[in-house]
Amino acid sequence: MNFSFDEIRIVGEVASTGNHQWLFSDTLFQTIAIIPLGSSGLVQLGSTQKILESTEILEQTTRALQETC
């Protein structure tokens, strides 16, 4: 995956602040969610469809991945 400087900045921002980012684009990946997982790092999810920001998706993803770490 090729990262632009903005994407690297956003990933760093999520890692340092602990606040998620939910981004929209008109490229192949129309939705990108970057979700912090505390000391375990973060996860970046992408979709080829626009998906509205969802607290439920954030909570389910965080819970599922923290249980496996």
Gaussian input, Z-matrix of N, CA and C with variables (Angstrom, degrees):
# hf/3-21g

backbone

0 1
 N
 C     1     B1
 C     2     B2     1     A1
 N     3     B3     2     A2     1     D1
 C     4     B4     3     A3     2     D2
 C     5     B5     4     A4     3     D3
 N     6     B6     5     A5     4     D4
 C     7     B7     6     A6     5     D5
 C     8     B8     7     A7     6     D6
 N     9     B9     8     A8     7     D7
 C    10    B10     9     A9     8     D8
 C    11    B11    10    A10     9     D9
 N    12    B12    11    A11    10    D10
 C    13    B13    12    A12    11    D11
 C    14    B14    13    A13    12    D12
 N    15    B15    14    A14    13    D13
 C    16    B16    15    A15    14    D14
 C    17    B17    16    A16    15    D15
 N    18    B18    17    A17    16    D16
 C    19    B19    18    A18    17    D17
 C    20    B20    19    A19    18    D18
 N    21    B21    20    A20    19    D19
 C    22    B22    21    A21    20    D20
 C    23    B23    22    A22    21    D21
 N    24    B24    23    A23    22    D22
 C    25    B25    24    A24    23    D23
 C    26    B26    25    A25    24    D24
 N    27    B27    26    A26    25    D25
 C    28    B28    27    A27    26    D26
 C    29    B29    28    A28    27    D27
 N    30    B30    29    A29    28    D28
 C    31    B31    30    A30    29    D29
 C    32    B32    31    A31    30    D30
 N    33    B33    32    A32    31    D31
 C    34    B34    33    A33    32    D32
 C    35    B35    34    A34    33    D33
 N    36    B36    35    A35    34    D34
 C    37    B37    36    A36    35    D35
 C    38    B38    37    A37    36    D36
 N    39    B39    38    A38    37    D37
 C    40    B40    39    A39    38    D38
 C    41    B41    40    A40    39    D39
 N    42    B42    41    A41    40    D40
 C    43    B43    42    A42    41    D41
 C    44    B44    43    A43    42    D42
 N    45    B45    44    A44    43    D43
 C    46    B46    45    A45    44    D44
 C    47    B47    46    A46    45    D45
 N    48    B48    47    A47    46    D46
 C    49    B49    48    A48    47    D47
 C    50    B50    49    A49    48    D48
 N    51    B51    50    A50    49    D49
 C    52    B52    51    A51    50    D50
 C    53    B53    52    A52    51    D51
 N    54    B54    53    A53    52    D52
 C    55    B55    54    A54    53    D53
 C    56    B56    55    A55    54    D54
 N    57    B57    56    A56    55    D55
 C    58    B58    57    A57    56    D56
 C    59    B59    58    A58    57    D57
 N    60    B60    59    A59    58    D58
 C    61    B61    60    A60    59    D59
 C    62    B62    61    A61    60    D60
 N    63    B63    62    A62    61    D61
 C    64    B64    63    A63    62    D62
 C    65    B65    64    A64    63    D63
 N    66    B66    65    A65    64    D64
 C    67    B67    66    A66    65    D65
 C    68    B68    67    A67    66    D66
 N    69    B69    68    A68    67    D67
 C    70    B70    69    A69    68    D68
 C    71    B71    70    A70    69    D69
 N    72    B72    71    A71    70    D70
 C    73    B73    72    A72    71    D71
 C    74    B74    73    A73    72    D72
 N    75    B75    74    A74    73    D73
 C    76    B76    75    A75    74    D74
 C    77    B77    76    A76    75    D75
 N    78    B78    77    A77    76    D76
 C    79    B79    78    A78    77    D77
 C    80    B80    79    A79    78    D78
 N    81    B81    80    A80    79    D79
 C    82    B82    81    A81    80    D80
 C    83    B83    82    A82    81    D81
 N    84    B84    83    A83    82    D82
 C    85    B85    84    A84    83    D83
 C    86    B86    85    A85    84    D84
 N    87    B87    86    A86    85    D85
 C    88    B88    87    A87    86    D86
 C    89    B89    88    A88    87    D87
 N    90    B90    89    A89    88    D88
 C    91    B91    90    A90    89    D89
 C    92    B92    91    A91    90    D90
 N    93    B93    92    A92    91    D91
 C    94    B94    93    A93    92    D92
 C    95    B95    94    A94    93    D93
 N    96    B96    95    A95    94    D94
 C    97    B97    96    A96    95    D95
 C    98    B98    97    A97    96    D96
 N    99    B99    98    A98    97    D97
 C   100   B100    99    A99    98    D98
 C   101   B101   100   A100    99    D99
 N   102   B102   101   A101   100   D100
 C   103   B103   102   A102   101   D101
 C   104   B104   103   A103   102   D102
 N   105   B105   104   A104   103   D103
 C   106   B106   105   A105   104   D104
 C   107   B107   106   A106   105   D105
 N   108   B108   107   A107   106   D106
 C   109   B109   108   A108   107   D107
 C   110   B110   109   A109   108   D108
 N   111   B111   110   A110   109   D109
 C   112   B112   111   A111   110   D110
 C   113   B113   112   A112   111   D111
 N   114   B114   113   A113   112   D112
 C   115   B115   114   A114   113   D113
 C   116   B116   115   A115   114   D114
 N   117   B117   116   A116   115   D115
 C   118   B118   117   A117   116   D116
 C   119   B119   118   A118   117   D117
 N   120   B120   119   A119   118   D118
 C   121   B121   120   A120   119   D119
 C   122   B122   121   A121   120   D120
 N   123   B123   122   A122   121   D121
 C   124   B124   123   A123   122   D122
 C   125   B125   124   A124   123   D123
 N   126   B126   125   A125   124   D124
 C   127   B127   126   A126   125   D125
 C   128   B128   127   A127   126   D126
 N   129   B129   128   A128   127   D127
 C   130   B130   129   A129   128   D128
 C   131   B131   130   A130   129   D129
 N   132   B132   131   A131   130   D130
 C   133   B133   132   A132   131   D131
 C   134   B134   133   A133   132   D132
 N   135   B135   134   A134   133   D133
 C   136   B136   135   A135   134   D134
 C   137   B137   136   A136   135   D135
 N   138   B138   137   A137   136   D136
 C   139   B139   138   A138   137   D137
 C   140   B140   139   A139   138   D138
 N   141   B141   140   A140   139   D139
 C   142   B142   141   A141   140   D140
 C   143   B143   142   A142   141   D141
 N   144   B144   143   A143   142   D142
 C   145   B145   144   A144   143   D143
 C   146   B146   145   A145   144   D144
 N   147   B147   146   A146   145   D145
 C   148   B148   147   A147   146   D146
 C   149   B149   148   A148   147   D147
 N   150   B150   149   A149   148   D148
 C   151   B151   150   A150   149   D149
 C   152   B152   151   A151   150   D150
 N   153   B153   152   A152   151   D151
 C   154   B154   153   A153   152   D152
 C   155   B155   154   A154   153   D153
 N   156   B156   155   A155   154   D154
 C   157   B157   156   A156   155   D155
 C   158   B158   157   A157   156   D156
 N   159   B159   158   A158   157   D157
 C   160   B160   159   A159   158   D158
 C   161   B161   160   A160   159   D159
 N   162   B162   161   A161   160   D160
 C   163   B163   162   A162   161   D161
 C   164   B164   163   A163   162   D162
 N   165   B165   164   A164   163   D163
 C   166   B166   165   A165   164   D164
 C   167   B167   166   A166   165   D165
 N   168   B168   167   A167   166   D166
 C   169   B169   168   A168   167   D167
 C   170   B170   169   A169   168   D168
 N   171   B171   170   A170   169   D169
 C   172   B172   171   A171   170   D170
 C   173   B173   172   A172   171   D171
 N   174   B174   173   A173   172   D172
 C   175   B175   174   A174   173   D173
 C   176   B176   175   A175   174   D174
 N   177   B177   176   A176   175   D175
 C   178   B178   177   A177   176   D176
 C   179   B179   178   A178   177   D177
 N   180   B180   179   A179   178   D178
 C   181   B181   180   A180   179   D179
 C   182   B182   181   A181   180   D180
 N   183   B183   182   A182   181   D181
 C   184   B184   183   A183   182   D182
 C   185   B185   184   A184   183   D183
 N   186   B186   185   A185   184   D184
 C   187   B187   186   A186   185   D185
 C   188   B188   187   A187   186   D186
 N   189   B189   188   A188   187   D187
 C   190   B190   189   A189   188   D188
 C   191   B191   190   A190   189   D189
 N   192   B192   191   A191   190   D190
 C   193   B193   192   A192   191   D191
 C   194   B194   193   A193   192   D192
 N   195   B195   194   A194   193   D193
 C   196   B196   195   A195   194   D194
 C   197   B197   196   A196   195   D195
 N   198   B198   197   A197   196   D196
 C   199   B199   198   A198   197   D197
 C   200   B200   199   A199   198   D198
 N   201   B201   200   A200   199   D199
 C   202   B202   201   A201   200   D200
 C   203   B203   202   A202   201   D201
 N   204   B204   203   A203   202   D202
 C   205   B205   204   A204   203   D203
 C   206   B206   205   A205   204   D204

   B1=1.4480
   B2=1.5220
   B3=1.2963
   B4=1.4546
   B5=1.5182
   B6=1.3154
   B7=1.4549
   B8=1.5190
   B9=1.3151
   B10=1.4563
   B11=1.5249
   B12=1.3252
   B13=1.4591
   B14=1.5229
   B15=1.3388
   B16=1.4651
   B17=1.5178
   B18=1.3416
   B19=1.4667
   B20=1.5223
   B21=1.3227
   B22=1.4655
   B23=1.5218
   B24=1.3260
   B25=1.4672
   B26=1.5276
   B27=1.3246
   B28=1.4650
   B29=1.5240
   B30=1.3343
   B31=1.4646
   B32=1.5269
   B33=1.3306
   B34=1.4654
   B35=1.5143
   B36=1.3253
   B37=1.4600
   B38=1.5314
   B39=1.3263
   B40=1.4671
   B41=1.5286
   B42=1.3266
   B43=1.4640
   B44=1.5243
   B45=1.3247
   B46=1.4643
   B47=1.5226
   B48=1.3424
   B49=1.4672
   B50=1.5228
   B51=1.3421
   B52=1.4623
   B53=1.5183
   B54=1.3371
   B55=1.4658
   B56=1.5253
   B57=1.3285
   B58=1.4627
   B59=1.5257
   B60=1.3206
   B61=1.4650
   B62=1.5225
   B63=1.3111
   B64=1.4662
   B65=1.5208
   B66=1.3236
   B67=1.4582
   B68=1.5256
   B69=1.3388
   B70=1.4586
   B71=1.5185
   B72=1.3269
   B73=1.4596
   B74=1.5247
   B75=1.3098
   B76=1.4655
   B77=1.5185
   B78=1.3253
   B79=1.4594
   B80=1.5267
   B81=1.3216
   B82=1.4665
   B83=1.5270
   B84=1.3365
   B85=1.4645
   B86=1.5204
   B87=1.3313
   B88=1.4550
   B89=1.5220
   B90=1.3277
   B91=1.4600
   B92=1.5167
   B93=1.3242
   B94=1.4602
   B95=1.5177
   B96=1.3217
   B97=1.4592
   B98=1.5234
   B99=1.3261
   B100=1.4590
   B101=1.5185
   B102=1.3336
   B103=1.4616
   B104=1.5217
   B105=1.3528
   B106=1.4607
   B107=1.5230
   B108=1.3361
   B109=1.4665
   B110=1.5248
   B111=1.3131
   B112=1.4570
   B113=1.5148
   B114=1.3216
   B115=1.4658
   B116=1.5301
   B117=1.3412
   B118=1.4689
   B119=1.5250
   B120=1.3290
   B121=1.4616
   B122=1.5131
   B123=1.3195
   B124=1.4625
   B125=1.5176
   B126=1.3195
   B127=1.4661
   B128=1.5265
   B129=1.3223
   B130=1.4538
   B131=1.5220
   B132=1.3331
   B133=1.4627
   B134=1.5223
   B135=1.3203
   B136=1.4550
   B137=1.5175
   B138=1.3335
   B139=1.4552
   B140=1.5243
   B141=1.3154
   B142=1.4611
   B143=1.5261
   B144=1.3284
   B145=1.4623
   B146=1.5229
   B147=1.3305
   B148=1.4615
   B149=1.5208
   B150=1.3193
   B151=1.4598
   B152=1.5220
   B153=1.3203
   B154=1.4581
   B155=1.5222
   B156=1.3305
   B157=1.4640
   B158=1.5206
   B159=1.3180
   B160=1.4548
   B161=1.5219
   B162=1.3208
   B163=1.4579
   B164=1.5220
   B165=1.3176
   B166=1.4640
   B167=1.5360
   B168=1.3266
   B169=1.4681
   B170=1.5251
   B171=1.3270
   B172=1.4657
   B173=1.5242
   B174=1.3255
   B175=1.4637
   B176=1.5258
   B177=1.3313
   B178=1.4672
   B179=1.5243
   B180=1.3159
   B181=1.4660
   B182=1.5166
   B183=1.3200
   B184=1.4634
   B185=1.5170
   B186=1.3137
   B187=1.4669
   B188=1.5332
   B189=1.3181
   B190=1.4704
   B191=1.5253
   B192=1.3281
   B193=1.4630
   B194=1.5249
   B195=1.3235
   B196=1.4616
   B197=1.5235
   B198=1.3259
   B199=1.4667
   B200=1.5238
   B201=1.3330
   B202=1.4631
   B203=1.5226
   B204=1.3212
   B205=1.4802
   B206=1.5145
   A1=108.82
   A2=117.76
   A3=122.21
   A4=109.35
   A5=116.04
   A6=120.94
   A7=109.90
   A8=116.67
   A9=120.30
   A10=107.17
   A11=116.38
   A12=119.35
   A13=111.12
   A14=117.76
   A15=120.45
   A16=111.31
   A17=117.44
   A18=120.51
   A19=110.87
   A20=116.92
   A21=120.35
   A22=109.74
   A23=117.48
   A24=121.77
   A25=110.61
   A26=116.80
   A27=120.82
   A28=110.61
   A29=117.59
   A30=120.64
   A31=109.56
   A32=117.52
   A33=121.46
   A34=112.24
   A35=116.46
   A36=121.33
   A37=110.61
   A38=116.99
   A39=120.96
   A40=109.93
   A41=116.38
   A42=120.47
   A43=111.46
   A44=117.74
   A45=119.78
   A46=113.65
   A47=118.18
   A48=120.03
   A49=113.37
   A50=116.73
   A51=119.86
   A52=113.23
   A53=116.80
   A54=121.46
   A55=109.62
   A56=116.85
   A57=120.57
   A58=111.11
   A59=115.59
   A60=122.84
   A61=107.57
   A62=116.24
   A63=122.55
   A64=105.41
   A65=117.31
   A66=121.65
   A67=111.71
   A68=115.32
   A69=121.58
   A70=109.47
   A71=116.10
   A72=122.43
   A73=108.54
   A74=115.97
   A75=120.69
   A76=111.05
   A77=117.58
   A78=122.26
   A79=109.26
   A80=117.62
   A81=121.62
   A82=111.34
   A83=116.77
   A84=120.14
   A85=107.48
   A86=116.44
   A87=120.51
   A88=112.65
   A89=117.10
   A90=121.60
   A91=108.31
   A92=115.63
   A93=121.16
   A94=107.11
   A95=116.16
   A96=122.03
   A97=107.74
   A98=116.14
   A99=121.98
   A100=106.04
   A101=115.67
   A102=121.66
   A103=109.50
   A104=117.67
   A105=119.89
   A106=111.15
   A107=115.57
   A108=121.61
   A109=110.71
   A110=116.80
   A111=120.92
   A112=111.20
   A113=116.61
   A114=121.11
   A115=112.55
   A116=117.84
   A117=121.41
   A118=112.41
   A119=117.76
   A120=121.30
   A121=111.87
   A122=116.88
   A123=120.97
   A124=109.11
   A125=114.85
   A126=120.77
   A127=107.49
   A128=115.49
   A129=121.43
   A130=107.79
   A131=115.93
   A132=122.13
   A133=108.81
   A134=116.67
   A135=120.48
   A136=111.25
   A137=115.74
   A138=121.44
   A139=109.09
   A140=115.95
   A141=120.62
   A142=111.23
   A143=116.80
   A144=122.27
   A145=108.99
   A146=116.54
   A147=119.81
   A148=108.24
   A149=115.57
   A150=122.35
   A151=107.28
   A152=116.67
   A153=120.34
   A154=110.17
   A155=115.04
   A156=120.23
   A157=109.38
   A158=115.72
   A159=120.89
   A160=110.63
   A161=116.06
   A162=120.93
   A163=110.13
   A164=116.73
   A165=121.20
   A166=111.17
   A167=117.43
   A168=120.54
   A169=110.20
   A170=116.84
   A171=120.67
   A172=111.08
   A173=116.57
   A174=121.07
   A175=111.69
   A176=117.77
   A177=120.80
   A178=111.47
   A179=116.69
   A180=120.60
   A181=110.46
   A182=116.79
   A183=120.98
   A184=110.76
   A185=116.97
   A186=121.52
   A187=111.06
   A188=117.32
   A189=121.17
   A190=111.63
   A191=117.09
   A192=119.48
   A193=112.43
   A194=118.35
   A195=119.65
   A196=110.94
   A197=117.57
   A198=120.81
   A199=111.40
   A200=117.68
   A201=120.71
   A202=112.85
   A203=117.32
   A204=120.17
   A205=111.87
   D1=133.22
   D2=176.96
   D3=-92.67
   D4=130.93
   D5=179.31
   D6=-105.69
   D7=137.53
   D8=170.19
   D9=-85.82
   D10=166.61
   D11=179.13
   D12=-61.54
   D13=-34.91
   D14=178.07
   D15=-64.07
   D16=-41.15
   D17=179.29
   D18=-64.40
   D19=-41.91
   D20=178.05
   D21=-62.89
   D22=-41.63
   D23=179.07
   D24=-62.43
   D25=-43.04
   D26=-178.30
   D27=-66.42
   D28=-43.25
   D29=177.92
   D30=-60.99
   D31=-43.55
   D32=177.68
   D33=-62.81
   D34=-38.58
   D35=178.83
   D36=-64.00
   D37=-44.59
   D38=178.37
   D39=-61.98
   D40=-44.05
   D41=-179.33
   D42=-63.23
   D43=-39.77
   D44=-176.18
   D45=-82.42
   D46=-32.32
   D47=-177.56
   D48=-93.61
   D49=-24.81
   D50=-175.85
   D51=78.56
   D52=10.66
   D53=178.78
   D54=-103.83
   D55=134.54
   D56=-178.79
   D57=-70.79
   D58=162.75
   D59=172.52
   D60=-129.74
   D61=135.99
   D62=178.28
   D63=-123.28
   D64=112.17
   D65=-170.56
   D66=-117.32
   D67=148.17
   D68=176.13
   D69=-119.24
   D70=148.34
   D71=-179.47
   D72=-149.98
   D73=164.06
   D74=175.67
   D75=-104.21
   D76=16.96
   D77=178.61
   D78=-92.06
   D79=-166.68
   D80=-178.85
   D81=-53.30
   D82=-51.10
   D83=176.92
   D84=-90.25
   D85=105.77
   D86=-175.54
   D87=-82.64
   D88=-22.23
   D89=176.51
   D90=-130.92
   D91=132.32
   D92=173.65
   D93=-130.41
   D94=127.66
   D95=176.27
   D96=-116.08
   D97=128.58
   D98=176.90
   D99=-115.58
   D100=116.41
   D101=-170.51
   D102=-120.61
   D103=121.99
   D104=178.31
   D105=-74.61
   D106=146.76
   D107=179.17
   D108=-123.15
   D109=36.86
   D110=-179.94
   D111=63.06
   D112=-135.88
   D113=-176.95
   D114=-71.11
   D115=-9.16
   D116=179.10
   D117=-81.69
   D118=-9.93
   D119=179.90
   D120=111.09
   D121=-135.45
   D122=179.02
   D123=-151.37
   D124=166.36
   D125=176.96
   D126=-126.81
   D127=141.69
   D128=177.35
   D129=-117.82
   D130=121.61
   D131=-179.52
   D132=-113.29
   D133=143.97
   D134=178.12
   D135=-132.88
   D136=152.10
   D137=177.52
   D138=-139.13
   D139=146.17
   D140=175.88
   D141=-81.14
   D142=0.16
   D143=177.16
   D144=-118.66
   D145=153.56
   D146=174.82
   D147=-77.17
   D148=125.16
   D149=179.79
   D150=-122.80
   D151=124.56
   D152=179.22
   D153=-64.07
   D154=147.76
   D155=178.89
   D156=-58.03
   D157=135.35
   D158=-174.25
   D159=-135.72
   D160=119.80
   D161=175.50
   D162=-60.34
   D163=-36.48
   D164=-179.93
   D165=-62.35
   D166=-44.67
   D167=178.33
   D168=-63.52
   D169=-42.82
   D170=178.85
   D171=-59.44
   D172=-48.70
   D173=-177.96
   D174=-66.13
   D175=-43.87
   D176=-179.76
   D177=-64.01
   D178=-42.71
   D179=179.81
   D180=-64.36
   D181=-47.85
   D182=-179.99
   D183=-60.20
   D184=-47.99
   D185=-178.48
   D186=-61.95
   D187=-46.98
   D188=-177.35
   D189=-63.89
   D190=-42.91
   D191=-176.80
   D192=-77.44
   D193=-31.96
   D194=177.64
   D195=-70.76
   D196=-28.77
   D197=177.51
   D198=-69.29
   D199=-28.33
   D200=-178.32
   D201=-88.58
   D202=-13.76
   D203=-178.11
   D204=-88.32

